[in-house]
Amino acid sequence: MNPACIVSGASGQLGQAVVKALINEGFWVEAIGRKDTGIHVSKHLRYTSLDLTDELSVQQFFKTSIEQHTSIK
């Protein structure tokens, strides 16, 4: 399994660039942002639209991500 990482702010220009770079380096990326975008589509990417001020949603996101991956970096 590829190493995994979480990128917040993935709907912005910098976040999208980070996501693309990590995918190119072989990472599985859990990307989160405030809005849905035309972010780079890849089999190594899961994009979630998420409000980081919603504590319950954030907890559920991390719970699901940790269950799916063994090496979050």
Beta strands, then each sheet from edge to edge (+ up, - down):
strand 1: 4-8
strand 2: 28-33
strand 3: 45-49
sheet 1: 1+ 2+ 3+
end
